[in-house]
Each structure stands twice: as structure tokens, then as C-alpha cells.
Amino acid sequence: MPTNKTPFTFHIEDEYLEKMRYIAKRETRSLSNLLERLCVLYIEEYEQNHGEIKVEQES
């Protein structure tokens, strides 16, 4: 299935990764989906405290 999501790689401590995998499994989510959800929650919280972040969309 095609997606419009951009792949992104980052470094994380093994312990944190294993804990994230555990949480994802408990919530019946993929690890990728869990990490995306956490990003969304963090951005929403940040914007509540600091105002909306305006980004230009590529066309």
C-alpha cells in the first residue's frame, strides 16, 4: 500500500527501543505507529504552550 509518509531514521538507546516495542505490542500498534502518535501528542502539547507552528508545505 503506498504512503505519503517520509521515512526517517534516528538513533535511540537499546533500552528505550525495547521499552517502546513493549508498549507498542501492549497497545497492538506497530512501533512506527506508536512513535508517530507520540510525535503528534508532543507537537500538540508544544503548540498549546507556544502557539501554532506554521510550516510551508512542499508542492
Secondary structure, DSSP 4 states (H G I P E B T S, - for coil): ----PPP------HHHHHHHHHHHHHTT--HHHHHHHHHHHHHHHHHHHH-PPP-PPP-
